[in-house]
Amino acid sequence: MKYKNIFFDLYGTLIDIKTDDYKPEIFYYLSNFLNYEGIRVEKEFFQLRFEENIKHQLSISQEKYPDVDIKKAFYDTILSFGYNTCDYLLDTIMKIYRTLSILEFKVFDDVHKVLSNLKKDYNLGLISDAQTIFLYKEIGILSLESYFSSITHSSVLGFRKPDERIFKIALDKLNAKANESVYIGDSIKRDIGSKKVGMTFILVKRGESIYDKEFGEADVVVNTLEEAQHYIRSNV
């Protein structure tokens, strides 16, 4: 068998999701919640300070492809109003924020069938640009967590795809060789790092990839996960 390990991108590849992270209503309701909890924040400044903290994290990062810690951004924003906050409250804020920002959220139709089939014969891993609390909550809601032997995500690392290190870290977690591994994603721009470390990069044409013009940069281009599975199983 040529391949032993299959890694997946999450959002746009397995999960069909659309969000609006900065609509003013989100921060209006968050301000109301915080005020109800006794944390007096000024509604007209709450969103502005949050966005400033996000920009600050990016500006001080030494990474070429930096990621942000949204939980820390909320902590720093609330601190700017003179209040310290505990992890439990911050996690609650994060969940409310995510809930209000989601416009669409579901797995693609072929996901469970393909993952359950591939798991029988391959080690499966997840490599995602994601916030910790969002990722684990959402793969739990959609019953995806049991498929994966390892999960590697950007917010705990401080950098995101296409940084080659995130793919190398994922390979190390499974003690996997790059030339025995496949990566399936929906974005040439972000997922090309998998090819650069020696993995076979399969681009599935959905999510962001419908806008990509440089399909030739991927090793294989497919329209569905079932097509990707056929390619993997035919390379023995």
SERO-4910 file (N, C-alpha, C, O; in steps of 0.05 Angstrom, whole numbers):
BEGIN
 pado doro    nc1    nc2    nc3   cac1   cac2   cac3    cc1    cc2    cc3    oc1    oc2    oc3
  Met    A     17    -24      0      0      0      0     18     25      0     35     28     18
  Lys    A     14     42    -20     30     66    -22     25     86      1     44     96     13
  Tyr    A      0     91      7     -7    110     27    -16     96     53    -30     76     53
  Lys    A     -7    108     75    -15     97    102    -30    118    118    -45    111    137
  Asn    A    -27    143    111    -38    165    127    -53    185    109    -43    192     88
  Ile    A    -76    194    119    -91    213    104    -98    236    123   -111    232    144
  Phe    A    -90    260    115    -96    284    131   -117    301    117   -117    302     92
  Phe    A   -134    314    132   -155    330    120   -154    359    132   -148    363    155
  Asp    A   -160    378    114   -169    404    123   -197    401    134   -211    382    128
  Leu    A   -206    420    151   -232    418    163   -253    436    149   -271    426    136
  Tyr    A   -249    462    152   -270    481    142   -267    485    112   -246    492    101
  Gly    A   -289    480     98   -289    481     69   -284    455     55   -289    451     32
  Thr    A   -273    436     71   -267    409     60   -286    388     72   -299    373     57
  Leu    A   -288    388     98   -307    370    112   -332    384    122   -354    374    120
  Ile    A   -328    408    132   -350    424    142   -356    448    123   -338    463    116
  Asp    A   -381    450    115   -390    472     99   -400    494    118   -421    492    130
  Ile    A   -384    515    120   -390    536    140   -387    563    127   -369    568    111
  Lys    A   -405    581    135   -403    609    128   -407    625    153   -425    620    169
  Thr    A   -390    646    157   -392    662    181   -390    692    174   -379    699    153
  Asp    A   -400    708    192   -396    737    190   -386    746    218   -402    750    236
  Asp    A   -360    747    221   -348    750    247   -349    778    259   -344    781    283
  Tyr    A   -356    798    243   -354    825    253   -380    841    250   -380    865    251
  Lys    A   -402    826    247   -428    842    245   -433    854    273   -430    841    293
  Pro    A   -442    879    273   -445    894    298   -463    881    319   -460    885    343
  Glu    A   -483    866    309   -502    854    328   -489    835    347   -497    832    370
  Ile    A   -468    822    338   -453    803    355   -443    817    380   -446    808    402
  Phe    A   -430    840    375   -418    854    397   -438    869    415   -433    873    438
  Tyr    A   -461    876    403   -483    887    419   -493    866    439   -496    873    462
  Tyr    A   -498    842    429   -508    821    447   -486    812    468   -493    806    491
  Leu    A   -461    811    459   -440    804    478   -438    826    500   -433    819    523
  Ser    A   -440    851    492   -439    873    512   -462    870    532   -458    874    556
  Asn    A   -486    863    522   -509    859    540   -503    836    559   -509    838    583
  Phe    A   -492    814    549   -486    791    566   -466    799    587   -469    792    611
  Leu    A   -445    813    580   -424    820    599   -435    839    620   -429    837    644
  Asn    A   -452    858    612   -464    876    631   -482    861    651   -483    868    674
  Tyr    A   -495    841    641   -512    824    658   -495    809    678   -504    804    701
  Glu    A   -471    803    671   -452    789    689   -437    808    707   -420    800    722
  Gly    A   -444    834    705   -431    853    723   -406    865    711   -391    880    725
  Ile    A   -400    860    686   -377    871    673   -386    894    655   -397    890    634
  Arg    A   -381    918    664   -391    942    650   -373    950    627   -352    962    631
  Val    A   -382    943    603   -367    951    579   -384    971    564   -408    969    564
  Glu    A   -370    989    551   -384   1009    535   -389    997    507   -371    991    492
  Lys    A   -415    994    500   -423    981    475   -410    994    451   -402    980    432
  Glu    A   -408   1020    451   -399   1034    427   -369   1030    422   -359   1035    401
  Phe    A   -354   1020    443   -326   1016    440   -317    987    441   -294    980    435
  Phe    A   -336    969    448   -329    941    452   -318    928    426   -297    915    427
  Gln    A   -332    931    404   -323    919    379   -298    931    370   -280    917    360
  Leu    A   -296    957    371   -271    971    362   -247    962    377   -226    956    365
  Arg    A   -249    959    404   -226    950    419   -219    921    413   -195    913    413
  Phe    A   -239    904    409   -235    876    402   -219    875    375   -199    860    374
  Glu    A   -228    890    355   -214    889    329   -186    900    332   -167    890    319
  Glu    A   -182    920    349   -155    931    353   -137    910    366   -113    908    359
  Asn    A   -147    894    384   -132    873    397   -124    850    377   -102    839    378
  Ile    A   -143    844    359   -136    825    337   -113    835    320    -94    821    314
  Lys    A   -116    860    312    -95    873    295    -68    874    310    -47    870    298
  His    A    -69    880    336    -45    881    352    -31    854    352     -6    853    349
  Gln    A    -45    833    356    -33    806    356    -19    801    330      3    790    330
  Leu    A    -32    808    308    -20    803    282      5    821    278     25    812    266
  Ser    A      4    845    288     26    864    283     51    857    299     73    862    290
  Ile    A     48    844    322     72    837    338     82    809    333    103    802    343
  Ser    A     67    794    317     76    766    312    101    767    294    103    784    276
  Gln    A    119    748    299    143    746    282    139    725    260    157    720    244
  Glu    A    115    714    258    109    693    239    103    704    211     92    726    209
  Lys    A    110    689    191    103    697    164     73    694    159     61    710    145
  Tyr    A     62    672    170     33    667    168     21    666    196     16    644    206
  Pro    A     18    689    209      9    689    237    -20    681    240    -37    686    223
  Asp    A    -26    669    263    -54    664    271    -59    680    296    -41    687    311
  Val    A    -85    685    302    -92    700    326   -105    682    346   -115    660    340
  Asp    A   -104    690    371   -118    677    393   -142    694    400   -139    714    415
  Ile    A   -165    686    391   -189    702    395   -197    704    424   -206    724    434
  Lys    A   -192    682    439   -198    682    468   -181    704    482   -191    718    499
  Lys    A   -155    705    474   -138    726    486   -148    754    478   -146    773    494
  Ala    A   -157    757    454   -167    783    445   -191    792    461   -193    815    468
  Phe    A   -209    773    468   -231    780    485   -222    786    514   -232    805    526
  Tyr    A   -202    771    523   -191    776    550   -180    804    552   -185    819    570
  Asp    A   -164    811    532   -151    838    531   -171    860    528   -168    882    539
  Thr    A   -192    855    512   -213    875    508   -228    880    534   -232    904    541
  Ile    A   -235    859    548   -250    863    574   -231    876    594   -240    892    611
  Leu    A   -206    868    594   -186    880    613   -184    910    608   -179    925    627
  Ser    A   -187    919    583   -184    947    577   -207    964    590   -204    988    593
  Phe    A   -228    950    598   -250    964    612   -247    961    643   -264    970    658
  Gly    A   -225    948    651   -219    947    679   -227    922    693   -229    921    718
  Tyr    A   -233    900    678   -243    876    690   -225    852    682   -217    849    659
  Asn    A   -219    835    702   -206    810    697   -228    789    693   -249    791    704
  Thr    A   -222    768    677   -242    748    672   -230    720    674   -206    716    669
  Cys    A   -247    701    682   -238    673    685   -242    658    659   -256    667    641
  Asp    A   -230    635    657   -232    618    634   -260    610    627   -268    610    604
  Tyr    A   -276    604    647   -303    595    643   -319    617    629   -334    612    609
  Leu    A   -317    642    638   -332    664    626   -321    669    598   -337    674    579
  Leu    A   -295    668    594   -284    672    567   -294    651    548   -300    657    525
  Asp    A   -294    626    557   -304    604    540   -334    609    532   -342    603    510
  Thr    A   -349    618    551   -377    624    546   -380    646    525   -396    645    507
  Ile    A   -363    667    528   -363    689    509   -356    679    481   -368    686    461
  Met    A   -336    662    480   -327    650    454   -350    635    441   -354    637    417
  Lys    A   -365    619    457   -387    603    446   -409    621    436   -421    616    415
  Ile    A   -416    642    451   -436    661    442   -428    675    416   -443    677    397
  Tyr    A   -403    684    416   -392    697    392   -394    680    368   -402    688    346
  Arg    A   -385    655    370   -386    636    348   -414    630    339   -420    630    315
  Thr    A   -432    626    358   -460    620    352   -473    642    336   -487    637    317
  Leu    A   -468    667    344   -480    690    331   -467    696    304   -480    708    287
  Ser    A   -442    687    300   -429    693    274   -435    673    252   -431    679    229
  Ile    A   -444    649    260   -449    628    240   -474    633    223   -495    638    234
  Leu    A   -471    632    197   -493    635    178   -501    608    167   -525    603    161
  Glu    A   -482    590    164   -488    563    153   -468    544    165   -444    550    169
  Phe    A   -477    519    172   -459    501    186   -470    472    183   -490    465    195
  Lys    A   -455    456    168   -463    428    164   -439    414    151   -421    426    141
  Val    A   -440    387    153   -420    372    138   -428    369    109   -452    369    103
  Phe    A   -409    367     92   -415    360     64   -427    332     63   -420    315     80
  Asp    A   -443    327     43   -458    302     42   -441    276     42   -449    256     52
  Asp    A   -417    278     30   -401    253     27   -382    248     50   -368    228     49
  Val    A   -382    265     70   -361    264     91   -362    238    108   -342    224    109
  His    A   -384    233    120   -385    210    139   -381    183    124   -367    166    135
  Lys    A   -392    181    101   -388    156     86   -359    151     79   -349    129     83
  Val    A   -345    172     70   -317    169     62   -299    165     86   -282    148     86
  Leu    A   -303    181    107   -286    179    130   -288    152    144   -268    140    152
  Ser    A   -312    142    146   -316    116    159   -304     94    143   -294     74    154
  Asn    A   -304     96    117   -292     77     99   -262     78    101   -248     57    103
  Leu    A   -250    102     99   -221    105     99   -209     97    126   -187     87    128
  Lys    A   -224    102    148   -213     97    175   -207     67    179   -191     60    196
  Lys    A   -220     50    163   -215     21    166   -187     13    158   -176     -6    168
  Asp    A   -175     29    139   -149     20    128   -126     41    130   -104     35    124
  Tyr    A   -133     65    139   -112     86    140   -113    101    167   -134    101    181
  Asn    A    -91    113    174    -90    132    197   -101    159    187    -92    169    167
  Leu    A   -120    170    201   -132    195    193   -124    218    212   -125    214    237
  Gly    A   -116    240    201   -109    264    217   -123    289    207   -132    290    184
  Leu    A   -124    309    224   -137    334    217   -117    356    220   -103    358    241
  Ile    A   -115    374    200    -98    397    201   -115    421    194   -124    424    172
  Ser    A   -118    439    213   -137    461    209   -128    488    220   -114    489    240
  Asp    A   -134    509    205   -132    536    216   -157    541    232   -178    545    221
  Ala    A   -154    540    259   -178    541    275   -171    549    304   -149    546    313
  Gln    A   -192    560    317   -190    565    346   -197    540    361   -215    525    353
  Thr    A   -183    535    382   -186    509    397   -215    504    404   -226    482    398
  Ile    A   -228    522    417   -255    517    428   -275    513    405   -294    497    407
  Phe    A   -272    528    383   -290    525    360   -286    497    347   -306    483    342
  Leu    A   -261    490    343   -255    464    329   -267    441    344   -282    425    333
  Tyr    A   -260    438    369   -269    414    384   -299    414    389   -311    392    388
  Lys    A   -311    437    393   -340    438    396   -354    430    370   -373    415    370
  Glu    A   -343    439    347   -357    435    322   -353    407    310   -371    396    298
  Ile    A   -330    395    314   -327    368    305   -343    349    323   -351    327    315
  Gly    A   -348    358    348   -365    342    366   -394    344    357   -408    323    356
  Ile    A   -403    368    352   -431    371    343   -437    355    318   -458    343    315
  Leu    A   -418    354    299   -422    340    274   -412    312    274   -411    299    253
  Ser    A   -405    301    297   -396    273    301   -373    266    283   -372    245    270
  Leu    A   -352    283    283   -328    278    267   -304    269    283   -286    258    272
  Glu    A   -305    275    310   -281    271    326   -270    243    326   -246    238    328
  Ser    A   -288    223    324   -279    195    328   -263    185    304   -251    164    306
  Tyr    A   -264    199    282   -249    190    258   -219    194    260   -204    180    247
  Phe    A   -211    214    276   -183    223    274   -165    214    297   -173    215    320
  Ser    A   -142    204    289   -122    196    309   -105    219    319    -94    218    341
  Ser    A   -105    241    304    -90    265    313   -104    290    301   -115    289    280
  Ile    A   -101    312    316   -112    337    308    -91    358    312    -80    361    334
  Thr    A    -85    374    291    -65    395    293    -79    421    284    -90    422    262
  His    A    -78    442    300    -92    466    292    -75    491    299    -57    490    316
  Ser    A    -81    512    286    -63    535    284    -62    553    309    -41    563    316
  Ser    A    -85    557    322    -86    578    343    -67    572    366    -57    590    379
  Val    A    -62    546    372    -44    540    394    -15    542    385      3    544    402
  Leu    A    -10    543    359     17    544    349     26    573    344     49    580    345
  Gly    A      6    590    338     12    618    332     18    623    302     22    646    294
  Phe    A     17    602    286     20    605    257      0    587    244    -10    567    255
  Arg    A     -5    592    218    -25    578    204    -15    569    177      7    576    168
  Lys    A    -31    553    163    -24    544    136    -21    569    118    -36    588    122
  Pro    A     -4    569     99     11    546     88     39    541    101     55    527     89
  Asp    A     43    551    125     69    547    138     74    516    139     58    501    149
  Glu    A     97    509    129    104    480    127    106    466    154    102    442    156
  Arg    A    111    482    175    115    470    201     89    456    211     91    436    225
  Ile    A     66    467    205     41    456    215     37    428    203     26    410    217
  Phe    A     46    424    178     44    397    166     64    378    178     59    354    182
  Lys    A     88    388    183    109    371    195    101    363    223    106    340    231
  Ile    A     89    381    238     80    374    265     59    352    264     59    334    280
  Ala    A     40    355    245     19    335    242     31    307    235     22    287    245
  Leu    A     51    307    217     64    282    209     77    270    234     75    245    238
  Asp    A     91    286    249    105    276    273     86    263    293     92    243    306
  Lys    A     62    275    296     43    265    315     34    236    309     29    220    327
  Leu    A     33    230    283     26    203    275     50    186    268     48    163    259
  Asn    A     74    197    273     99    183    266     98    174    236    104    152    229
  Ala    A     88    193    220     83    187    192    104    198    173    116    219    179
  Lys    A    109    185    152    127    194    131    111    210    110     89    203    103
  Ala    A    123    232    101    108    249     82    101    235     56     80    238     45
  Asn    A    120    218     47    115    204     21     95    181     24     88    169      4
  Glu    A     86    176     48     65    156     52     39    169     61     21    156     71
  Ser    A     38    196     57     15    211     67      2    228     46     15    238     28
  Val    A    -24    231     49    -41    247     31    -52    270     48    -59    267     71
  Tyr    A    -55    293     35    -69    315     48    -91    324     29    -87    329      6
  Ile    A   -115    326     40   -139    334     24   -149    361     35   -156    363     58
  Gly    A   -150    381     17   -159    408     25   -173    422      2   -174    412    -20
  Asp    A   -183    445      8   -199    460    -11   -186    486    -21   -199    501    -36
  Ser    A   -162    492    -12   -149    517    -18   -120    514    -28   -104    504    -13
  Ile    A   -115    522    -52    -87    521    -62    -70    539    -45    -48    531    -36
  Lys    A    -79    563    -39    -64    582    -24    -55    572      3    -31    575     10
  Arg    A    -73    559     18    -66    551     45    -55    523     46    -37    517     62
  Asp    A    -64    505     29    -58    477     31    -34    468     15    -26    445     17
  Ile    A    -22    486      0      1    479    -17     25    471      1     43    457     -9
  Gly    A     25    480     26     46    472     44     49    442     47     71    432     53
  Ser    A     27    428     44     29    398     47     46    387     25     62    368     30
  Lys    A     43    397      1     60    387    -22     89    394    -18    107    379    -25
  Lys    A     94    418     -6    122    426     -2    137    409     18    162    408     17
  Val    A    122    396     36    136    378     55    137    349     45    147    332     59
  Gly    A    126    344     21    129    318      9    104    301     10    104    278      1
  Met    A     82    312     20     56    297     20     43    299     -8     49    318    -23
  Thr    A     26    281    -15     10    283    -39    -14    301    -33    -30    296    -15
  Phe    A    -16    323    -47    -37    343    -42    -60    339    -62    -57    343    -86
  Ile    A    -83    332    -51   -107    329    -66   -125    353    -61   -133    358    -38
  Leu    A   -131    368    -82   -148    391    -80   -177    383    -86   -182    372   -108
  Val    A   -195    387    -68   -223    381    -73   -237    408    -80   -235    427    -65
  Lys    A   -250    408   -103   -261    433   -114   -287    441   -101   -309    437   -112
  Arg    A   -285    451    -77   -308    463    -63   -297    482    -43   -273    484    -39
  Gly    A   -315    497    -30   -304    518    -12   -288    538    -28   -297    547    -49
  Glu    A   -265    545    -18   -249    566    -31   -238    558    -58   -234    575    -75
  Ser    A   -235    532    -63   -221    523    -87   -237    529   -112   -226    528   -134
  Ile    A   -263    535   -110   -279    541   -134   -269    567   -146   -275    573   -169
  Tyr    A   -254    583   -130   -244    608   -140   -214    606   -149   -203    624   -161
  Asp    A   -202    584   -142   -174    580   -149   -170    575   -179   -186    561   -192
  Lys    A   -150    588   -191   -145    584   -219   -120    567   -223   -117    555   -245
  Glu    A   -104    564   -203    -79    549   -206    -83    520   -196    -68    511   -179
  Phe    A   -102    506   -209   -107    479   -201    -82    461   -205    -79    441   -191
  Gly    A    -66    468   -224    -42    452   -231    -22    450   -208     -5    433   -209
  Glu    A    -24    467   -188     -5    466   -166    -11    442   -148      7    433   -134
  Ala    A    -35    432   -149    -42    408   -133    -32    383   -148    -29    384   -173
  Asp    A    -27    362   -133    -19    337   -146    -43    324   -160    -40    312   -182
  Val    A    -66    326   -148    -91    314   -158   -114    334   -153   -114    347   -132
  Val    A   -132    336   -172   -156    353   -168   -181    336   -171   -184    322   -190
  Val    A   -198    338   -151   -223    322   -151   -247    340   -145   -244    362   -135
  Asn    A   -270    330   -151   -295    345   -145   -308    336   -119   -324    351   -107
  Thr    A   -302    312   -110   -315    301    -85   -294    285    -69   -273    278    -79
  Leu    A   -301    280    -44   -284    263    -28   -285    234    -38   -265    220    -35
  Glu    A   -306    226    -50   -308    199    -61   -288    195    -83   -275    174    -86
  Glu    A   -284    216   -100   -263    215   -121   -236    214   -108   -218    199   -118
  Ala    A   -231    229    -87   -206    228    -73   -200    200    -62   -178    189    -64
  Gln    A   -221    188    -50   -218    161    -39   -211    141    -61   -194    123    -57
  His    A   -223    144    -84   -218    126   -107   -188    128   -115   -175    108   -121
  Tyr    A   -179    153   -117   -151    157   -124   -132    144   -104   -113    130   -111
  Ile    A   -137    148    -78   -120    137    -57   -119    107    -58    -98     95    -57
  Arg    A   -142     95    -61   -144     66    -61   -133     53    -86   -125     30    -86
  Ser    A   -132     69   -108   -121     58   -133    -91     59   -134    -78     47   -151
  Asn    A    -79     74   -115    -49     76   -114    -39     57    -93    -33     65    -70
  Val    A    -36     33   -101    -26     12    -82      1      2    -90     12    -16    -77
***
